[in-house]
Structures are given as structure tokens and as C-alpha cells.
Amino acid sequence: MNDDEKGKRFLELIDEQNNLQWSIIAKLSSLINSNWNSSDLQNQLEELVKKHTKITKELNSLDDPNSIL
């Protein structure tokens, strides 16, 4: 992957990560409002956190010694 592709992918991942963060906050707020009694919201939150973790790992892998990022 060349530097331009890395830069483009970096920006895509940051955008996706930001959207996931907002979704996580919304689900967490809803879960708190339900007094932590919604297994559906808990499952949705768990999936969002897994996606966020995957994106973070990919972002970190872009940052190698040969990268401009």
C-alpha cells in the first residue's frame, strides 16, 4: 500500500471510528436509561465495541516505520 492509499484508508477509518463512537454513546445512554435492563442494547453495544476495536487495530497497523502516518 503506497502512502496515498494509506492516507486515504486512515481518513476512512477515522471517519468510521468517529461514527461508531457516536453510536456507542447513544446505545450506552439508552442502556443507562433502561436501568441496564436491555439485553438487546447490551448486545448492540458489544458489537459496536468489537467493530471499534477492529478499526483501532487496523489504524495502529498503518503506523509502521515505513509509513508517513
Steps between C-alpha positions, in 0.01 A plus 500: 500500500652832396494815712197649320302181552603490867393860546166439334442184705600685818238768437234240420575312821497817711161594354361152564645496852344839575157380384535189714593709803182703465299180463665353808412811703139489379463128584668547836271791585197291405628210708548725802148638454369144499669442837734252327206267436515464123690198376435617142676832567781316680552276197493796261750684715727197510497475119579870461794469739631200304483701176675794668777269624547355152531848348745608769718197430498580128586864569790392718625263231523788254755666726813307418854631451450523123177697530456877482215475749 
